[in-house]
């Protein structure tokens, strides 16, 4: 199931656009749910910074 994805990553460091979209979408959903369920402001700030760094990394990898 994950063979081609892992092979692309090992060969070129590439991530397919649909997986980039999935990763960023899940980060957004997690952040929104944290806000809805009442996470503190500090937690939301930490999440926002961490997820922004993670999203930037994912989005700057080449497409496979």
mmCIF file as Biopython writes it, N, C-alpha, C and O atoms, coordinates in Angstrom:
data_model
#
loop_
_atom_site.group_PDB
_atom_site.id
_atom_site.type_symbol
_atom_site.label_atom_id
_atom_site.label_alt_id
_atom_site.label_comp_id
_atom_site.label_asym_id
_atom_site.label_entity_id
_atom_site.label_seq_id
_atom_site.pdbx_PDB_ins_code
_atom_site.Cartn_x
_atom_site.Cartn_y
_atom_site.Cartn_z
_atom_site.occupancy
_atom_site.B_iso_or_equiv
_atom_site.auth_seq_id
_atom_site.auth_asym_id
_atom_site.pdbx_PDB_model_num
ATOM 1   N N  . UNK A ? 1  ? 0.831   -1.202 0.000  1.0 0.0 1  A 1 
ATOM 2   C CA . UNK A ? 1  ? 0.000   0.000  0.000  1.0 0.0 1  A 1 
ATOM 3   C C  . UNK A ? 1  ? 0.875   1.265  0.000  1.0 0.0 1  A 1 
ATOM 4   O O  . UNK A ? 1  ? 0.632   2.189  -0.777 1.0 0.0 1  A 1 
ATOM 5   N N  . UNK A ? 2  ? 1.881   1.301  0.864  1.0 0.0 2  A 1 
ATOM 6   C CA . UNK A ? 2  ? 2.717   2.491  0.967  1.0 0.0 2  A 1 
ATOM 7   C C  . UNK A ? 2  ? 4.005   2.380  0.159  1.0 0.0 2  A 1 
ATOM 8   O O  . UNK A ? 2  ? 4.800   3.319  0.138  1.0 0.0 2  A 1 
ATOM 9   N N  . UNK A ? 3  ? 4.221   1.251  -0.502 1.0 0.0 3  A 1 
ATOM 10  C CA . UNK A ? 3  ? 5.457   1.021  -1.239 1.0 0.0 3  A 1 
ATOM 11  C C  . UNK A ? 3  ? 5.834   2.124  -2.209 1.0 0.0 3  A 1 
ATOM 12  O O  . UNK A ? 3  ? 6.945   2.647  -2.131 1.0 0.0 3  A 1 
ATOM 13  N N  . UNK A ? 4  ? 4.933   2.502  -3.137 1.0 0.0 4  A 1 
ATOM 14  C CA . UNK A ? 4  ? 5.283   3.547  -4.102 1.0 0.0 4  A 1 
ATOM 15  C C  . UNK A ? 4  ? 5.547   4.908  -3.447 1.0 0.0 4  A 1 
ATOM 16  O O  . UNK A ? 4  ? 6.409   5.661  -3.901 1.0 0.0 4  A 1 
ATOM 17  N N  . UNK A ? 5  ? 4.819   5.213  -2.403 1.0 0.0 5  A 1 
ATOM 18  C CA . UNK A ? 5  ? 5.000   6.486  -1.709 1.0 0.0 5  A 1 
ATOM 19  C C  . UNK A ? 5  ? 6.383   6.524  -1.057 1.0 0.0 5  A 1 
ATOM 20  O O  . UNK A ? 5  ? 7.105   7.515  -1.166 1.0 0.0 5  A 1 
ATOM 21  N N  . UNK A ? 6  ? 6.734   5.447  -0.390 1.0 0.0 6  A 1 
ATOM 22  C CA . UNK A ? 6  ? 8.038   5.378  0.271  1.0 0.0 6  A 1 
ATOM 23  C C  . UNK A ? 6  ? 9.159   5.351  -0.759 1.0 0.0 6  A 1 
ATOM 24  O O  . UNK A ? 6  ? 10.199  5.978  -0.556 1.0 0.0 6  A 1 
ATOM 25  N N  . UNK A ? 7  ? 8.962   4.634  -1.858 1.0 0.0 7  A 1 
ATOM 26  C CA . UNK A ? 7  ? 9.982   4.575  -2.916 1.0 0.0 7  A 1 
ATOM 27  C C  . UNK A ? 7  ? 10.228  5.965  -3.500 1.0 0.0 7  A 1 
ATOM 28  O O  . UNK A ? 7  ? 11.378  6.345  -3.723 1.0 0.0 7  A 1 
ATOM 29  N N  . UNK A ? 8  ? 9.159   6.731  -3.750 1.0 0.0 8  A 1 
ATOM 30  C CA . UNK A ? 8  ? 9.312   8.101  -4.264 1.0 0.0 8  A 1 
ATOM 31  C C  . UNK A ? 8  ? 10.092  8.962  -3.275 1.0 0.0 8  A 1 
ATOM 32  O O  . UNK A ? 8  ? 10.963  9.739  -3.668 1.0 0.0 8  A 1 
ATOM 33  N N  . UNK A ? 9  ? 9.776   8.818  -1.997 1.0 0.0 9  A 1 
ATOM 34  C CA . UNK A ? 9  ? 10.448  9.613  -0.969 1.0 0.0 9  A 1 
ATOM 35  C C  . UNK A ? 9  ? 11.935  9.276  -0.911 1.0 0.0 9  A 1 
ATOM 36  O O  . UNK A ? 9  ? 12.780  10.170 -0.865 1.0 0.0 9  A 1 
ATOM 37  N N  . UNK A ? 10 ? 12.246  7.987  -0.912 1.0 0.0 10 A 1 
ATOM 38  C CA . UNK A ? 10 ? 13.652  7.572  -0.816 1.0 0.0 10 A 1 
ATOM 39  C C  . UNK A ? 10 ? 14.441  7.954  -2.066 1.0 0.0 10 A 1 
ATOM 40  O O  . UNK A ? 10 ? 15.619  8.300  -1.981 1.0 0.0 10 A 1 
ATOM 41  N N  . UNK A ? 11 ? 13.794  7.892  -3.214 1.0 0.0 11 A 1 
ATOM 42  C CA . UNK A ? 11 ? 14.486  8.175  -4.475 1.0 0.0 11 A 1 
ATOM 43  C C  . UNK A ? 11 ? 14.730  9.664  -4.674 1.0 0.0 11 A 1 
ATOM 44  O O  . UNK A ? 11 ? 15.842  10.067 -5.015 1.0 0.0 11 A 1 
ATOM 45  N N  . UNK A ? 12 ? 13.709  10.486 -4.467 1.0 0.0 12 A 1 
ATOM 46  C CA . UNK A ? 12 ? 13.818  11.906 -4.810 1.0 0.0 12 A 1 
ATOM 47  C C  . UNK A ? 12 ? 13.354  12.868 -3.717 1.0 0.0 12 A 1 
ATOM 48  O O  . UNK A ? 12 ? 13.455  14.084 -3.880 1.0 0.0 12 A 1 
ATOM 49  N N  . UNK A ? 13 ? 12.850  12.337 -2.616 1.0 0.0 13 A 1 
ATOM 50  C CA . UNK A ? 13 ? 12.302  13.211 -1.579 1.0 0.0 13 A 1 
ATOM 51  C C  . UNK A ? 13 ? 10.975  13.818 -1.996 1.0 0.0 13 A 1 
ATOM 52  O O  . UNK A ? 13 ? 10.568  14.863 -1.488 1.0 0.0 13 A 1 
ATOM 53  N N  . UNK A ? 14 ? 10.303  13.149 -2.930 1.0 0.0 14 A 1 
ATOM 54  C CA . UNK A ? 14 ? 9.072   13.699 -3.510 1.0 0.0 14 A 1 
ATOM 55  C C  . UNK A ? 14 ? 7.829   13.216 -2.764 1.0 0.0 14 A 1 
ATOM 56  O O  . UNK A ? 14 ? 7.797   12.121 -2.202 1.0 0.0 14 A 1 
ATOM 57  N N  . UNK A ? 15 ? 6.808   14.076 -2.782 1.0 0.0 15 A 1 
ATOM 58  C CA . UNK A ? 15 ? 5.501   13.748 -2.218 1.0 0.0 15 A 1 
ATOM 59  C C  . UNK A ? 15 ? 4.467   14.111 -3.276 1.0 0.0 15 A 1 
ATOM 60  O O  . UNK A ? 15 ? 4.494   15.212 -3.826 1.0 0.0 15 A 1 
ATOM 61  N N  . UNK A ? 16 ? 3.555   13.183 -3.561 1.0 0.0 16 A 1 
ATOM 62  C CA . UNK A ? 16 ? 2.503   13.425 -4.549 1.0 0.0 16 A 1 
ATOM 63  C C  . UNK A ? 16 ? 1.585   14.556 -4.064 1.0 0.0 16 A 1 
ATOM 64  O O  . UNK A ? 16 ? 1.320   14.675 -2.868 1.0 0.0 16 A 1 
ATOM 65  N N  . UNK A ? 17 ? 1.107   15.376 -4.990 1.0 0.0 17 A 1 
ATOM 66  C CA . UNK A ? 17 ? 0.237   16.497 -4.610 1.0 0.0 17 A 1 
ATOM 67  C C  . UNK A ? 17 ? -0.983  16.091 -3.783 1.0 0.0 17 A 1 
ATOM 68  O O  . UNK A ? 17 ? -1.385  16.821 -2.876 1.0 0.0 17 A 1 
ATOM 69  N N  . UNK A ? 18 ? -1.576  14.934 -4.087 1.0 0.0 18 A 1 
ATOM 70  C CA . UNK A ? 18 ? -2.768  14.545 -3.316 1.0 0.0 18 A 1 
ATOM 71  C C  . UNK A ? 18 ? -2.407  14.247 -1.864 1.0 0.0 18 A 1 
ATOM 72  O O  . UNK A ? 18 ? -3.220  14.478 -0.969 1.0 0.0 18 A 1 
ATOM 73  N N  . UNK A ? 19 ? -1.202  13.739 -1.616 1.0 0.0 19 A 1 
ATOM 74  C CA . UNK A ? 19 ? -0.784  13.470 -0.245 1.0 0.0 19 A 1 
ATOM 75  C C  . UNK A ? 19 ? -0.374  14.751 0.474  1.0 0.0 19 A 1 
ATOM 76  O O  . UNK A ? 19 ? -0.520  14.863 1.691  1.0 0.0 19 A 1 
ATOM 77  N N  . UNK A ? 20 ? 0.134   15.704 -0.278 1.0 0.0 20 A 1 
ATOM 78  C CA . UNK A ? 20 ? 0.414   17.015 0.309  1.0 0.0 20 A 1 
ATOM 79  C C  . UNK A ? 20 ? -0.888  17.650 0.780  1.0 0.0 20 A 1 
ATOM 80  O O  . UNK A ? 20 ? -0.982  18.155 1.899  1.0 0.0 20 A 1 
ATOM 81  N N  . UNK A ? 21 ? -1.895  17.613 -0.100 1.0 0.0 21 A 1 
ATOM 82  C CA . UNK A ? 21 ? -3.197  18.189 0.249  1.0 0.0 21 A 1 
ATOM 83  C C  . UNK A ? 21 ? -3.803  17.478 1.449  1.0 0.0 21 A 1 
ATOM 84  O O  . UNK A ? 21 ? -4.388  18.118 2.323  1.0 0.0 21 A 1 
ATOM 85  N N  . UNK A ? 22 ? -3.665  16.159 1.494  1.0 0.0 22 A 1 
ATOM 86  C CA . UNK A ? 22 ? -4.205  15.386 2.608  1.0 0.0 22 A 1 
ATOM 87  C C  . UNK A ? 22 ? -3.509  15.774 3.917  1.0 0.0 22 A 1 
ATOM 88  O O  . UNK A ? 22 ? -4.168  15.955 4.941  1.0 0.0 22 A 1 
ATOM 89  N N  . UNK A ? 23 ? -2.198  15.900 3.884  1.0 0.0 23 A 1 
ATOM 90  C CA . UNK A ? 23 ? -1.447  16.241 5.094  1.0 0.0 23 A 1 
ATOM 91  C C  . UNK A ? 23 ? -1.831  17.622 5.618  1.0 0.0 23 A 1 
ATOM 92  O O  . UNK A ? 23 ? -2.075  17.791 6.812  1.0 0.0 23 A 1 
ATOM 93  N N  . UNK A ? 24 ? -1.883  18.603 4.727  1.0 0.0 24 A 1 
ATOM 94  C CA . UNK A ? 24 ? -2.215  19.969 5.140  1.0 0.0 24 A 1 
ATOM 95  C C  . UNK A ? 24 ? -3.668  20.047 5.613  1.0 0.0 24 A 1 
ATOM 96  O O  . UNK A ? 24 ? -3.971  20.760 6.569  1.0 0.0 24 A 1 
ATOM 97  N N  . UNK A ? 25 ? -4.554  19.327 4.954  1.0 0.0 25 A 1 
ATOM 98  C CA . UNK A ? 25 ? -5.961  19.313 5.367  1.0 0.0 25 A 1 
ATOM 99  C C  . UNK A ? 25 ? -6.122  18.726 6.760  1.0 0.0 25 A 1 
ATOM 100 O O  . UNK A ? 25 ? -6.885  19.250 7.572  1.0 0.0 25 A 1 
ATOM 101 N N  . UNK A ? 26 ? -5.414  17.650 7.039  1.0 0.0 26 A 1 
ATOM 102 C CA . UNK A ? 26 ? -5.516  17.027 8.364  1.0 0.0 26 A 1 
ATOM 103 C C  . UNK A ? 26 ? -4.955  17.943 9.447  1.0 0.0 26 A 1 
ATOM 104 O O  . UNK A ? 26 ? -5.466  17.970 10.567 1.0 0.0 26 A 1 
ATOM 105 N N  . UNK A ? 27 ? -3.902  18.694 9.116  1.0 0.0 27 A 1 
ATOM 106 C CA . UNK A ? 27 ? -3.382  19.665 10.078 1.0 0.0 27 A 1 
ATOM 107 C C  . UNK A ? 27 ? -4.434  20.735 10.366 1.0 0.0 27 A 1 
ATOM 108 O O  . UNK A ? 27 ? -4.640  21.120 11.517 1.0 0.0 27 A 1 
ATOM 109 N N  . UNK A ? 28 ? -5.089  21.207 9.326  1.0 0.0 28 A 1 
ATOM 110 C CA . UNK A ? 28 ? -6.118  22.239 9.493  1.0 0.0 28 A 1 
ATOM 111 C C  . UNK A ? 28 ? -7.290  21.714 10.316 1.0 0.0 28 A 1 
ATOM 112 O O  . UNK A ? 28 ? -7.783  22.404 11.208 1.0 0.0 28 A 1 
ATOM 113 N N  . UNK A ? 29 ? -7.735  20.502 10.021 1.0 0.0 29 A 1 
ATOM 114 C CA . UNK A ? 29 ? -8.847  19.900 10.768 1.0 0.0 29 A 1 
ATOM 115 C C  . UNK A ? 29 ? -8.476  19.748 12.240 1.0 0.0 29 A 1 
ATOM 116 O O  . UNK A ? 29 ? -9.285  20.044 13.120 1.0 0.0 29 A 1 
ATOM 117 N N  . UNK A ? 30 ? -7.269  19.293 12.506 1.0 0.0 30 A 1 
ATOM 118 C CA . UNK A ? 30 ? -6.815  19.131 13.884 1.0 0.0 30 A 1 
ATOM 119 C C  . UNK A ? 30 ? -6.809  20.466 14.617 1.0 0.0 30 A 1 
ATOM 120 O O  . UNK A ? 30 ? -7.249  20.553 15.764 1.0 0.0 30 A 1 
ATOM 121 N N  . UNK A ? 31 ? -6.308  21.509 13.951 1.0 0.0 31 A 1 
ATOM 122 C CA . UNK A ? 31 ? -6.273  22.832 14.572 1.0 0.0 31 A 1 
ATOM 123 C C  . UNK A ? 31 ? -7.686  23.340 14.854 1.0 0.0 31 A 1 
ATOM 124 O O  . UNK A ? 31 ? -7.959  23.848 15.942 1.0 0.0 31 A 1 
ATOM 125 N N  . UNK A ? 32 ? -8.570  23.207 13.890 1.0 0.0 32 A 1 
ATOM 126 C CA . UNK A ? 32 ? -9.949  23.679 14.051 1.0 0.0 32 A 1 
ATOM 127 C C  . UNK A ? 32 ? -10.651 22.924 15.178 1.0 0.0 32 A 1 
ATOM 128 O O  . UNK A ? 32 ? -11.339 23.531 15.999 1.0 0.0 32 A 1 
ATOM 129 N N  . UNK A ? 33 ? -10.478 21.606 15.218 1.0 0.0 33 A 1 
ATOM 130 C CA . UNK A ? 33 ? -11.107 20.831 16.292 1.0 0.0 33 A 1 
ATOM 131 C C  . UNK A ? 33 ? -10.542 21.209 17.657 1.0 0.0 33 A 1 
ATOM 132 O O  . UNK A ? 33 ? -11.277 21.240 18.645 1.0 0.0 33 A 1 
ATOM 133 N N  . UNK A ? 34 ? -9.262  21.493 17.720 1.0 0.0 34 A 1 
ATOM 134 C CA . UNK A ? 34 ? -8.666  21.934 18.984 1.0 0.0 34 A 1 
ATOM 135 C C  . UNK A ? 34 ? -9.310  23.230 19.450 1.0 0.0 34 A 1 
ATOM 136 O O  . UNK A ? 34 ? -9.605  23.392 20.635 1.0 0.0 34 A 1 
ATOM 137 N N  . UNK A ? 35 ? -9.527  24.150 18.523 1.0 0.0 35 A 1 
ATOM 138 C CA . UNK A ? 35 ? -10.162 25.418 18.871 1.0 0.0 35 A 1 
ATOM 139 C C  . UNK A ? 35 ? -11.611 25.206 19.299 1.0 0.0 35 A 1 
ATOM 140 O O  . UNK A ? 35 ? -12.067 25.810 20.270 1.0 0.0 35 A 1 
ATOM 141 N N  . UNK A ? 36 ? -12.336 24.351 18.578 1.0 0.0 36 A 1 
ATOM 142 C CA . UNK A ? 36 ? -13.735 24.082 18.907 1.0 0.0 36 A 1 
ATOM 143 C C  . UNK A ? 36 ? -13.870 23.447 20.279 1.0 0.0 36 A 1 
ATOM 144 O O  . UNK A ? 36 ? -14.780 23.782 21.037 1.0 0.0 36 A 1 
ATOM 145 N N  . UNK A ? 37 ? -12.960 22.526 20.600 1.0 0.0 37 A 1 
ATOM 146 C CA . UNK A ? 37 ? -13.041 21.824 21.875 1.0 0.0 37 A 1 
ATOM 147 C C  . UNK A ? 37 ? -12.395 22.582 23.025 1.0 0.0 37 A 1 
ATOM 148 O O  . UNK A ? 37 ? -12.271 22.052 24.128 1.0 0.0 37 A 1 
ATOM 149 N N  . UNK A ? 38 ? -11.986 23.813 22.773 1.0 0.0 38 A 1 
ATOM 150 C CA . UNK A ? 38 ? -11.576 24.692 23.855 1.0 0.0 38 A 1 
ATOM 151 C C  . UNK A ? 38 ? -10.132 24.618 24.300 1.0 0.0 38 A 1 
ATOM 152 O O  . UNK A ? 38 ? -9.834  24.869 25.467 1.0 0.0 38 A 1 
ATOM 153 N N  . UNK A ? 39 ? -9.230  24.278 23.395 1.0 0.0 39 A 1 
ATOM 154 C CA . UNK A ? 39 ? -7.811  24.290 23.765 1.0 0.0 39 A 1 
ATOM 155 C C  . UNK A ? 39 ? -7.416  25.718 24.144 1.0 0.0 39 A 1 
ATOM 156 O O  . UNK A ? 39 ? -7.962  26.685 23.612 1.0 0.0 39 A 1 
ATOM 157 N N  . UNK A ? 40 ? -6.479  25.837 25.054 1.0 0.0 40 A 1 
ATOM 158 C CA . UNK A ? 40 ? -6.061  27.166 25.511 1.0 0.0 40 A 1 
ATOM 159 C C  . UNK A ? 40 ? -5.347  27.916 24.384 1.0 0.0 40 A 1 
ATOM 160 O O  . UNK A ? 40 ? -4.892  27.330 23.402 1.0 0.0 40 A 1 
ATOM 161 N N  . UNK A ? 41 ? -5.271  29.209 24.564 1.0 0.0 41 A 1 
ATOM 162 C CA . UNK A ? 41 ? -4.609  30.052 23.570 1.0 0.0 41 A 1 
ATOM 163 C C  . UNK A ? 41 ? -3.162  29.659 23.345 1.0 0.0 41 A 1 
ATOM 164 O O  . UNK A ? 41 ? -2.679  29.673 22.213 1.0 0.0 41 A 1 
ATOM 165 N N  . UNK A ? 42 ? -2.472  29.310 24.416 1.0 0.0 42 A 1 
ATOM 166 C CA . UNK A ? 42 ? -1.064  28.903 24.294 1.0 0.0 42 A 1 
ATOM 167 C C  . UNK A ? 42 ? -0.935  27.626 23.466 1.0 0.0 42 A 1 
ATOM 168 O O  . UNK A ? 42 ? -0.052  27.518 22.615 1.0 0.0 42 A 1 
ATOM 169 N N  . UNK A ? 43 ? -1.808  26.671 23.717 1.0 0.0 43 A 1 
ATOM 170 C CA . UNK A ? 43 ? -1.786  25.422 22.950 1.0 0.0 43 A 1 
ATOM 171 C C  . UNK A ? 43 ? -2.059  25.705 21.474 1.0 0.0 43 A 1 
ATOM 172 O O  . UNK A ? 43 ? -1.403  25.135 20.601 1.0 0.0 43 A 1 
ATOM 173 N N  . UNK A ? 44 ? -3.013  26.573 21.196 1.0 0.0 44 A 1 
ATOM 174 C CA . UNK A ? 44 ? -3.330  26.902 19.809 1.0 0.0 44 A 1 
ATOM 175 C C  . UNK A ? 44 ? -2.161  27.602 19.119 1.0 0.0 44 A 1 
ATOM 176 O O  . UNK A ? 44 ? -1.897  27.360 17.941 1.0 0.0 44 A 1 
ATOM 177 N N  . UNK A ? 45 ? -1.474  28.454 19.839 1.0 0.0 45 A 1 
ATOM 178 C CA . UNK A ? 45 ? -0.307  29.127 19.261 1.0 0.0 45 A 1 
ATOM 179 C C  . UNK A ? 45 ? 0.786   28.115 18.946 1.0 0.0 45 A 1 
ATOM 180 O O  . UNK A ? 45 ? 1.376   28.145 17.866 1.0 0.0 45 A 1 
ATOM 181 N N  . UNK A ? 46 ? 1.055   27.216 19.892 1.0 0.0 46 A 1 
ATOM 182 C CA . UNK A ? 46 ? 2.074   26.191 19.676 1.0 0.0 46 A 1 
ATOM 183 C C  . UNK A ? 46 ? 1.690   25.304 18.497 1.0 0.0 46 A 1 
ATOM 184 O O  . UNK A ? 46 ? 2.532   24.980 17.659 1.0 0.0 46 A 1 
ATOM 185 N N  . UNK A ? 47 ? 0.432   24.917 18.433 1.0 0.0 47 A 1 
ATOM 186 C CA . UNK A ? 47 ? -0.039  24.108 17.307 1.0 0.0 47 A 1 
ATOM 187 C C  . UNK A ? 47 ? 0.120   24.863 15.993 1.0 0.0 47 A 1 
ATOM 188 O O  . UNK A ? 47 ? 0.605   24.304 15.010 1.0 0.0 47 A 1 
ATOM 189 N N  . UNK A ? 48 ? -0.279  26.110 15.973 1.0 0.0 48 A 1 
ATOM 190 C CA . UNK A ? 48 ? -0.210  26.897 14.746 1.0 0.0 48 A 1 
ATOM 191 C C  . UNK A ? 48 ? 1.228   27.008 14.247 1.0 0.0 48 A 1 
ATOM 192 O O  . UNK A ? 48 ? 1.487   26.857 13.053 1.0 0.0 48 A 1 
ATOM 193 N N  . UNK A ? 49 ? 2.149   27.268 15.147 1.0 0.0 49 A 1 
ATOM 194 C CA . UNK A ? 49 ? 3.554   27.390 14.752 1.0 0.0 49 A 1 
ATOM 195 C C  . UNK A ? 49 ? 4.076   26.041 14.252 1.0 0.0 49 A 1 
ATOM 196 O O  . UNK A ? 49 ? 4.681   25.963 13.183 1.0 0.0 49 A 1 
ATOM 197 N N  . UNK A ? 50 ? 3.842   24.988 15.025 1.0 0.0 50 A 1 
ATOM 198 C CA . UNK A ? 50 ? 4.322   23.661 14.643 1.0 0.0 50 A 1 
ATOM 199 C C  . UNK A ? 50 ? 3.725   23.171 13.340 1.0 0.0 50 A 1 
ATOM 200 O O  . UNK A ? 50 ? 4.434   22.642 12.484 1.0 0.0 50 A 1 
ATOM 201 N N  . UNK A ? 51 ? 2.432   23.345 13.192 1.0 0.0 51 A 1 
ATOM 202 C CA . UNK A ? 51 ? 1.773   22.892 11.970 1.0 0.0 51 A 1 
ATOM 203 C C  . UNK A ? 51 ? 2.170   23.740 10.768 1.0 0.0 51 A 1 
ATOM 204 O O  . UNK A ? 51 ? 2.247   23.230 9.651  1.0 0.0 51 A 1 
ATOM 205 N N  . UNK A ? 52 ? 2.417   25.007 10.981 1.0 0.0 52 A 1 
ATOM 206 C CA . UNK A ? 52 ? 2.870   25.867 9.872  1.0 0.0 52 A 1 
ATOM 207 C C  . UNK A ? 52 ? 4.240   25.412 9.380  1.0 0.0 52 A 1 
ATOM 208 O O  . UNK A ? 52 ? 4.491   25.362 8.176  1.0 0.0 52 A 1 
ATOM 209 N N  . UNK A ? 53 ? 5.113   25.086 10.310 1.0 0.0 53 A 1 
ATOM 210 C CA . UNK A ? 53 ? 6.435   24.587 9.924  1.0 0.0 53 A 1 
ATOM 211 C C  . UNK A ? 53 ? 6.300   23.247 9.194  1.0 0.0 53 A 1 
ATOM 212 O O  . UNK A ? 53 ? 6.948   23.019 8.172  1.0 0.0 53 A 1 
ATOM 213 N N  . UNK A ? 54 ? 5.463   22.377 9.724  1.0 0.0 54 A 1 
ATOM 214 C CA . UNK A ? 54 ? 5.235   21.080 9.077  1.0 0.0 54 A 1 
ATOM 215 C C  . UNK A ? 54 ? 4.630   21.223 7.697  1.0 0.0 54 A 1 
ATOM 216 O O  . UNK A ? 54 ? 5.055   20.549 6.759  1.0 0.0 54 A 1 
ATOM 217 N N  . UNK A ? 55 ? 3.643   22.093 7.562  1.0 0.0 55 A 1 
ATOM 218 C CA . UNK A ? 55 ? 3.002   22.309 6.261  1.0 0.0 55 A 1 
ATOM 219 C C  . UNK A ? 55 ? 3.981   22.915 5.263  1.0 0.0 55 A 1 
ATOM 220 O O  . UNK A ? 55 ? 3.998   22.533 4.093  1.0 0.0 55 A 1 
ATOM 221 N N  . UNK A ? 56 ? 4.790   23.853 5.723  1.0 0.0 56 A 1 
ATOM 222 C CA . UNK A ? 56 ? 5.782   24.459 4.827  1.0 0.0 56 A 1 
ATOM 223 C C  . UNK A ? 56 ? 6.756   23.405 4.328  1.0 0.0 56 A 1 
ATOM 224 O O  . UNK A ? 56 ? 7.119   23.406 3.152  1.0 0.0 56 A 1 
ATOM 225 N N  . UNK A ? 57 ? 7.183   22.508 5.204  1.0 0.0 57 A 1 
ATOM 226 C CA . UNK A ? 57 ? 8.102   21.442 4.798  1.0 0.0 57 A 1 
ATOM 227 C C  . UNK A ? 57 ? 7.455   20.538 3.751  1.0 0.0 57 A 1 
ATOM 228 O O  . UNK A ? 57 ? 8.049   20.255 2.710  1.0 0.0 57 A 1 
ATOM 229 N N  . UNK A ? 58 ? 6.242   20.091 4.033  1.0 0.0 58 A 1 
ATOM 230 C CA . UNK A ? 58 ? 5.547   19.193 3.105  1.0 0.0 58 A 1 
ATOM 231 C C  . UNK A ? 58 ? 5.332   19.872 1.754  1.0 0.0 58 A 1 
ATOM 232 O O  . UNK A ? 58 ? 5.561   19.266 0.707  1.0 0.0 58 A 1 
ATOM 233 N N  . UNK A ? 59 ? 4.893   21.126 1.778  1.0 0.0 59 A 1 
ATOM 234 C CA . UNK A ? 59 ? 4.564   21.809 0.532  1.0 0.0 59 A 1 
ATOM 235 C C  . UNK A ? 59 ? 5.793   22.186 -0.304 1.0 0.0 59 A 1 
ATOM 236 O O  . UNK A ? 59 ? 5.672   22.420 -1.507 1.0 0.0 59 A 1 
ATOM 237 N N  . UNK A ? 60 ? 6.957   22.244 0.317  1.0 0.0 60 A 1 
ATOM 238 C CA . UNK A ? 60 ? 8.153   22.598 -0.438 1.0 0.0 60 A 1 
ATOM 239 C C  . UNK A ? 60 ? 8.887   21.377 -0.998 1.0 0.0 60 A 1 
ATOM 240 O O  . UNK A ? 60 ? 9.874   21.537 -1.716 1.0 0.0 60 A 1 
ATOM 241 N N  . UNK A ? 61 ? 8.428   20.164 -0.686 1.0 0.0 61 A 1 
ATOM 242 C CA . UNK A ? 61 ? 9.037   18.974 -1.278 1.0 0.0 61 A 1 
ATOM 243 C C  . UNK A ? 61 ? 8.596   18.880 -2.737 1.0 0.0 61 A 1 
ATOM 244 O O  . UNK A ? 61 ? 7.502   19.324 -3.087 1.0 0.0 61 A 1 
ATOM 245 N N  . UNK A ? 62 ? 9.445   18.303 -3.586 1.0 0.0 62 A 1 
ATOM 246 C CA . UNK A ? 62 ? 9.066   18.180 -4.999 1.0 0.0 62 A 1 
ATOM 247 C C  . UNK A ? 62 ? 7.856   17.244 -5.158 1.0 0.0 62 A 1 
ATOM 248 O O  . UNK A ? 62 ? 7.599   16.385 -4.315 1.0 0.0 62 A 1 
ATOM 249 N N  . UNK A ? 63 ? 7.137   17.435 -6.246 1.0 0.0 63 A 1 
ATOM 250 C CA . UNK A ? 63 ? 5.990   16.561 -6.560 1.0 0.0 63 A 1 
ATOM 251 C C  . UNK A ? 63 ? 6.512   15.280 -7.196 1.0 0.0 63 A 1 
ATOM 252 O O  . UNK A ? 63 ? 7.489   15.283 -7.945 1.0 0.0 63 A 1 
ATOM 253 N N  . UNK A ? 64 ? 5.828   14.182 -6.873 1.0 0.0 64 A 1 
ATOM 254 C CA . UNK A ? 64 ? 6.234   12.914 -7.486 1.0 0.0 64 A 1 
ATOM 255 C C  . UNK A ? 64 ? 5.409   12.642 -8.723 1.0 0.0 64 A 1 
ATOM 256 O O  . UNK A ? 64 ? 5.601   11.620 -9.381 1.0 0.0 64 A 1 
#
